[in-house]
């Protein structure tokens, strides 16, 4: 075989008439996303943030699409995202920019996320729209949720920690003023700074905590660490995942302070509009608390949250209401439905969190402050739902989406609607059922197979 002719750069310097739309494959994800989503809602939601007259700004649809592209591509830097978008034909077509059009600068993107849309109203609407689209395409079952929390590295270093000076209350005095022997009377009702007691010997090793120190660069970041590991400044995110196609129904970005389970009622408040038939929730031991069990049960939910060992009675006989609730929670989690909920949480919630961190941008917070972190969580969770939409929107009718493998399954009686007969939600032969099936506590043996996917 003879050597081919040398290829120079002459062909690259020729002027050709091409169509950008024809260069993007027909099965491209972003092309499919444009077919499924009507982006006009973005301009309607963003209208209050703009003046009626004045210099025209960048189209808010472009800003939202760029944010979704960054989450879908796992690019957290605005500069890197614009550099990649300038070279990718599919991203140019998705944004509505031709070959000769210049993409916006990164200052415009950063200003929109951190100043103009800082109240998260637009991105709340974006996430809600993604959940509604998943429900319209039969990708959400709406009867069970797997809840889990995760920590995200804050955009602040440990060197930014400084001691937080707290005012010490002055001693109570009946008189409003105290007469000083060498001067005029001084008020004593105001708090005064307390001085440390004198000490001698070597300087003790200082240990920082959330009670004694605060970060100067990100005061909302909190110190968290596991035993044997160095603590980090982090924020905390919460997600509630539906088992049908692993769509995120509710999400929340908050400070990594306080009990993790206190976010469960807030997640239910966000999810109940999209899942009005919600019957049960599952979470890990970090959510276990008497107030969490009581609050969720008062909402007519079956709670599968295993108690911690310290919550169980030592002698076997419960003495308090908290111990009785812990025993009931353990019995629920040991039932067949509780084992099913545990496996779904490991496959769904933990799998989605891995996807958000490894494929999205939630390995590290992009901006500082809890409000901006909540915006980042909303964008990444909306991107996950958009990914499910493009991958499985056409599979709901044909039944090709994933479901639990094998086993004789029947629906939980508590998960049925008010107008359905017992056992009405049975599996269809097609594959993806209209409702997710869960095992009852009957003696019917079942074989389960779950796989955690990061796609």
Legacy VTK file of the C-alpha trace (Angstrom):
# vtk DataFile Version 3.0
C-alpha trace
ASCII
DATASET POLYDATA
POINTS 455 float
0.000 0.000 0.000
1.422 3.358 -1.027
1.650 6.314 1.301
-1.149 8.823 0.936
-0.721 12.415 -0.072
0.216 14.934 2.610
-2.699 16.863 4.040
-2.047 20.511 4.577
-4.183 23.286 5.968
-5.452 24.449 2.574
-8.855 22.814 3.105
-9.294 24.595 6.427
-8.846 27.999 4.821
-11.612 27.546 2.257
-14.917 29.354 2.644
-17.828 26.915 2.662
-21.568 27.280 3.135
-22.628 24.885 5.912
-25.649 24.519 8.183
-24.909 24.136 11.872
-28.139 22.234 12.459
-27.098 19.551 9.949
-23.725 19.042 11.640
-25.322 18.029 14.963
-26.427 14.343 15.111
-30.131 13.633 15.265
-29.778 11.677 18.524
-27.847 14.405 20.317
-28.916 14.970 23.938
-29.255 18.721 23.598
-31.298 18.390 20.397
-33.580 15.958 22.215
-33.834 18.398 25.122
-35.002 21.176 22.828
-37.689 18.877 21.455
-39.035 18.020 24.924
-38.806 21.370 26.724
-40.590 24.606 25.887
-38.138 27.213 27.169
-40.587 30.116 26.997
-41.306 29.695 30.720
-37.809 31.051 31.441
-38.592 34.470 29.966
-41.869 34.576 31.868
-40.172 33.715 35.167
-37.281 36.135 34.548
-39.472 39.109 33.579
-39.553 40.638 37.120
-35.746 40.853 37.130
-35.560 43.181 34.099
-36.731 46.722 33.342
-39.347 47.387 30.700
-37.120 49.847 28.830
-33.398 50.345 28.498
-30.369 48.659 27.006
-31.241 45.077 25.974
-29.462 42.398 27.941
-28.597 38.780 27.270
-31.496 36.408 26.693
-32.260 34.710 30.058
-32.880 31.438 28.202
-29.191 31.461 27.207
-28.189 31.972 30.841
-30.334 29.062 32.014
-29.143 26.797 29.209
-25.524 27.613 29.992
-26.106 26.716 33.639
-27.661 23.395 32.606
-24.792 22.689 30.209
-22.292 23.239 32.994
-24.133 20.771 35.242
-24.573 18.198 32.465
-20.915 18.431 31.412
-19.583 18.625 34.982
-17.925 22.016 34.411
-18.039 24.319 37.414
-15.979 27.181 35.986
-17.775 29.799 33.875
-14.621 30.507 31.868
-14.079 26.831 31.071
-17.759 26.367 30.205
-17.688 29.227 27.680
-14.439 27.937 26.188
-15.953 24.466 25.690
-19.243 25.901 24.378
-17.361 27.969 21.792
-15.793 24.794 20.328
-18.724 22.365 20.604
-21.200 22.425 17.739
-23.988 20.812 19.768
-23.687 23.420 22.511
-23.698 26.277 19.998
-26.860 24.926 18.429
-28.468 24.401 21.867
-27.691 28.005 22.849
-28.866 29.397 19.503
-25.453 30.762 18.451
-24.079 30.402 14.941
-20.467 30.015 13.826
-19.833 33.756 13.677
-21.702 34.655 16.883
-19.627 35.512 19.922
-20.651 33.894 23.182
-21.206 36.084 26.280
-18.306 36.785 28.618
-17.998 35.036 31.956
-18.710 38.232 33.925
-22.250 38.254 32.538
-22.833 34.663 33.625
-21.393 35.232 37.094
-23.391 38.433 37.628
-26.618 36.706 36.643
-26.079 33.819 39.090
-24.721 35.774 42.059
-26.580 39.100 41.796
-29.566 39.154 39.451
-31.081 35.727 40.245
-29.664 35.367 43.753
-33.116 34.773 45.304
-33.275 31.412 43.431
-36.806 32.119 42.159
-35.920 31.446 38.525
-34.014 28.254 39.328
-36.788 27.019 41.616
-39.080 27.370 38.609
-36.537 25.535 36.445
-36.306 22.610 38.849
-40.097 22.444 39.288
-40.501 22.420 35.519
-38.062 19.519 35.186
-40.030 17.504 37.763
-43.338 18.276 35.998
-41.915 17.121 32.662
-40.703 13.873 34.206
-44.148 13.302 35.678
-45.860 14.075 32.360
-43.706 11.425 30.663
-44.537 8.813 33.334
-41.067 8.795 34.880
-42.273 9.465 38.449
-44.252 6.953 40.488
-45.116 9.332 43.328
-45.753 6.814 46.144
-42.280 6.410 47.708
-39.267 8.672 48.201
-35.688 7.886 49.183
-34.142 10.759 51.150
-30.467 11.305 51.823
-28.074 14.138 52.625
-24.522 14.844 51.542
-21.748 17.311 52.283
-20.134 19.529 49.667
-16.729 21.153 50.068
-17.194 24.871 50.664
-15.363 27.541 48.687
-13.315 28.476 51.750
-10.071 27.297 53.319
-9.403 26.282 56.908
-6.974 29.198 57.138
-9.967 31.539 56.903
-11.225 30.449 60.341
-11.126 33.136 62.993
-12.262 33.102 66.597
-15.787 34.404 67.060
-15.893 36.896 69.943
-19.137 36.662 71.879
-20.301 39.381 74.270
-20.539 38.370 77.909
-23.630 39.634 79.723
-22.945 42.210 82.424
-23.985 41.339 85.987
-27.533 42.318 86.820
-27.900 45.513 88.854
-31.004 47.094 90.316
-29.786 50.574 89.522
-29.622 51.790 85.939
-26.257 53.401 86.588
-23.335 52.605 88.847
-21.487 55.436 90.519
-17.766 55.352 89.908
-15.581 56.841 92.612
-13.275 58.569 90.123
-15.768 59.715 87.497
-19.342 60.152 86.361
-21.850 57.287 86.527
-21.522 54.608 83.832
-24.322 52.406 82.464
-24.067 48.722 83.411
-26.945 47.260 81.402
-24.855 46.744 78.246
-22.944 43.465 77.761
-19.197 43.608 78.291
-16.322 41.583 76.843
-15.081 38.936 79.262
-11.308 38.696 79.779
-9.604 35.321 79.875
-8.149 34.180 83.166
-4.323 34.355 83.439
-2.587 31.038 82.996
0.923 29.637 83.081
2.691 26.743 81.427
2.779 25.625 77.778
0.258 26.998 75.331
-2.544 24.451 74.891
-3.389 23.154 71.455
-6.266 25.071 69.991
-9.202 23.165 68.520
-11.634 24.969 66.261
-15.344 24.250 66.339
-18.512 25.779 64.963
-19.170 27.304 68.388
-15.798 29.047 68.745
-14.783 29.968 65.182
-16.229 31.172 61.908
-14.857 31.488 58.389
-14.162 35.031 57.236
-14.659 34.190 53.545
-17.805 32.044 53.918
-19.521 32.456 57.300
-22.252 29.972 56.289
-19.741 27.122 55.895
-19.497 24.760 58.852
-16.775 22.440 60.127
-17.582 18.779 59.622
-15.337 15.737 59.675
-15.340 12.003 60.188
-13.319 10.275 62.934
-9.682 10.023 61.921
-10.031 12.580 59.133
-9.217 16.235 58.977
-12.349 18.428 59.274
-13.462 20.486 56.291
-15.625 23.531 55.746
-18.717 22.199 54.019
-22.325 22.875 53.075
-25.072 20.246 53.194
-27.428 19.220 50.424
-30.583 17.103 50.671
-32.318 15.150 47.893
-35.536 13.132 47.658
-35.456 10.576 44.826
-38.358 8.725 43.230
-37.667 5.014 42.506
-39.334 4.837 39.098
-36.522 6.358 37.012
-34.393 7.873 39.804
-35.704 11.384 39.225
-35.131 13.990 41.936
-38.481 15.229 43.230
-37.195 17.635 45.909
-33.840 19.130 46.839
-32.466 21.587 49.367
-29.178 23.351 50.060
-28.584 24.272 53.691
-25.939 24.829 56.344
-24.190 21.720 57.641
-25.382 22.440 61.164
-28.009 20.870 63.370
-29.737 17.524 62.943
-29.826 16.097 59.442
-33.359 14.771 59.839
-34.847 18.225 60.399
-34.853 18.663 56.605
-37.201 15.687 56.040
-40.443 17.664 56.630
-39.155 20.470 54.404
-38.404 17.983 51.635
-41.903 16.539 51.974
-43.390 20.027 51.676
-41.499 20.484 48.410
-42.357 17.019 47.099
-46.058 16.808 47.960
-47.084 19.017 45.036
-45.421 16.646 42.561
-46.271 13.453 44.493
-49.743 13.931 46.011
-50.118 10.148 46.468
-46.921 9.829 48.499
-47.303 6.974 51.008
-43.826 6.202 52.384
-40.305 7.582 52.754
-36.972 5.930 53.466
-33.773 7.358 54.923
-30.660 6.263 56.812
-29.870 6.373 60.537
-28.671 9.964 60.325
-32.323 11.053 60.005
-33.477 9.048 63.043
-35.069 11.160 65.768
-38.306 11.094 67.718
-39.487 14.406 66.262
-38.754 13.221 62.715
-40.741 9.995 63.120
-43.640 11.842 64.740
-43.722 14.642 62.174
-43.663 12.333 59.141
-46.205 9.929 60.641
-48.533 12.862 61.333
-48.475 13.472 57.576
-49.910 9.957 56.968
-46.571 8.577 55.754
-45.041 5.191 56.456
-41.529 5.973 57.689
-38.625 3.583 57.081
-35.841 5.233 59.099
-33.828 2.765 61.218
-32.978 3.926 64.756
-29.458 4.232 66.065
-28.260 1.778 68.707
-28.199 4.428 71.406
-31.927 5.096 70.856
-32.991 1.541 71.720
-33.769 0.535 75.331
-30.859 -1.196 77.057
-32.915 -3.604 79.090
-35.293 -4.504 76.297
-38.313 -2.836 77.910
-38.985 0.745 76.684
-39.365 3.375 79.381
-40.003 6.495 77.296
-42.011 7.365 74.217
-38.767 7.894 72.266
-37.667 4.313 72.991
-41.078 2.959 72.009
-40.918 4.841 68.709
-37.393 3.512 68.123
-38.598 -0.074 68.603
-41.500 0.458 66.218
-39.153 2.002 63.649
-36.821 -1.002 63.912
-39.705 -3.411 63.347
-40.832 -1.473 60.276
-37.334 -1.477 58.818
-36.954 -5.234 59.407
-40.120 -6.024 57.488
-40.023 -6.959 53.827
-41.205 -3.491 52.835
-38.520 -1.950 55.048
-35.789 -4.028 53.416
-37.128 -2.945 50.024
-37.009 0.709 51.083
-33.438 0.264 52.351
-32.293 -1.211 49.042
-34.061 1.504 47.085
-32.355 4.190 49.176
-28.935 2.676 48.520
-29.598 2.343 44.790
-31.517 5.575 44.224
-30.524 8.266 46.724
-26.874 7.283 47.105
-26.573 6.650 43.374
-27.968 10.093 42.565
-25.613 11.725 45.073
-22.660 9.977 43.427
-23.890 11.214 40.075
-24.217 14.786 41.343
-20.668 14.733 42.677
-18.823 12.801 39.970
-20.765 13.821 36.856
-22.119 17.178 38.035
-20.570 20.157 39.801
-21.432 19.339 43.426
-18.005 18.019 44.337
-17.293 21.583 45.467
-19.379 24.694 46.006
-18.882 27.231 43.224
-19.878 30.296 45.227
-19.992 31.323 48.868
-23.039 31.460 51.075
-26.003 29.140 51.592
-28.346 30.958 49.119
-25.887 30.572 46.233
-25.175 26.970 47.208
-28.916 26.270 47.102
-28.959 27.697 43.554
-26.168 25.311 42.569
-28.083 22.352 44.030
-31.220 23.351 42.107
-29.331 23.591 38.803
-27.572 20.239 39.213
-30.750 18.438 40.277
-32.656 19.962 37.348
-29.866 18.745 35.049
-30.234 15.194 36.420
-33.972 15.282 35.706
-33.328 16.623 32.206
-30.914 13.760 31.648
-33.563 11.250 32.735
-36.028 12.986 30.430
-33.826 12.695 27.349
-32.843 9.095 28.133
-36.214 7.617 29.085
-38.984 9.928 27.864
-39.806 7.650 24.942
-39.407 4.439 26.923
-42.324 4.828 29.321
-44.899 3.707 26.771
-42.789 0.809 25.459
-41.749 -0.376 28.923
-37.980 -0.401 28.426
-37.028 1.495 31.582
-35.396 -0.327 34.475
-37.394 -1.948 37.243
-36.621 -4.463 40.041
-35.610 -7.797 38.543
-37.570 -10.961 39.259
-39.869 -11.908 42.092
-43.593 -11.943 42.642
-44.489 -8.391 43.541
-47.681 -6.834 44.815
-48.365 -3.276 45.880
-48.457 -2.086 49.460
-51.982 -1.458 50.623
-50.919 1.837 52.167
-49.599 3.048 48.808
-52.943 2.712 47.051
-55.131 5.648 46.239
-58.528 6.190 47.814
-60.385 4.893 44.750
-58.311 1.759 44.119
-59.025 -1.747 45.226
-56.393 -3.714 47.188
-53.768 -5.186 44.886
-54.810 -2.987 41.969
-51.285 -1.822 41.263
-49.736 -4.972 39.867
-46.860 -5.201 37.461
-47.533 -5.057 33.753
-45.873 -7.358 31.304
-44.516 -4.429 29.324
-41.749 -3.525 31.775
-42.097 -0.019 33.244
-45.262 -0.031 35.398
-47.492 2.922 35.969
-46.700 2.590 39.700
-43.590 1.160 41.317
-44.313 -2.176 43.019
-43.223 -2.963 46.530
-43.341 -6.241 48.430
-45.911 -6.771 51.121
-45.238 -8.480 54.422
-46.691 -11.717 53.092
-44.668 -14.909 53.030
-44.161 -14.762 49.256
-40.417 -15.126 48.599
-38.815 -12.497 46.387
-35.413 -12.179 44.795
-34.021 -8.686 44.344
-31.205 -7.356 42.237
-30.166 -3.687 42.485
-27.323 -1.932 40.728
-26.003 1.543 41.437
-25.483 3.432 38.184
-23.610 6.701 37.813
-25.036 7.490 34.390
LINES 1 456
455 0 1 2 3 4 5 6 7 8 9 10 11 12 13 14 15 16 17 18 19 20 21 22 23 24 25 26 27 28 29 30 31 32 33 34 35 36 37 38 39 40 41 42 43 44 45 46 47 48 49 50 51 52 53 54 55 56 57 58 59 60 61 62 63 64 65 66 67 68 69 70 71 72 73 74 75 76 77 78 79 80 81 82 83 84 85 86 87 88 89 90 91 92 93 94 95 96 97 98 99 100 101 102 103 104 105 106 107 108 109 110 111 112 113 114 115 116 117 118 119 120 121 122 123 124 125 126 127 128 129 130 131 132 133 134 135 136 137 138 139 140 141 142 143 144 145 146 147 148 149 150 151 152 153 154 155 156 157 158 159 160 161 162 163 164 165 166 167 168 169 170 171 172 173 174 175 176 177 178 179 180 181 182 183 184 185 186 187 188 189 190 191 192 193 194 195 196 197 198 199 200 201 202 203 204 205 206 207 208 209 210 211 212 213 214 215 216 217 218 219 220 221 222 223 224 225 226 227 228 229 230 231 232 233 234 235 236 237 238 239 240 241 242 243 244 245 246 247 248 249 250 251 252 253 254 255 256 257 258 259 260 261 262 263 264 265 266 267 268 269 270 271 272 273 274 275 276 277 278 279 280 281 282 283 284 285 286 287 288 289 290 291 292 293 294 295 296 297 298 299 300 301 302 303 304 305 306 307 308 309 310 311 312 313 314 315 316 317 318 319 320 321 322 323 324 325 326 327 328 329 330 331 332 333 334 335 336 337 338 339 340 341 342 343 344 345 346 347 348 349 350 351 352 353 354 355 356 357 358 359 360 361 362 363 364 365 366 367 368 369 370 371 372 373 374 375 376 377 378 379 380 381 382 383 384 385 386 387 388 389 390 391 392 393 394 395 396 397 398 399 400 401 402 403 404 405 406 407 408 409 410 411 412 413 414 415 416 417 418 419 420 421 422 423 424 425 426 427 428 429 430 431 432 433 434 435 436 437 438 439 440 441 442 443 444 445 446 447 448 449 450 451 452 453 454
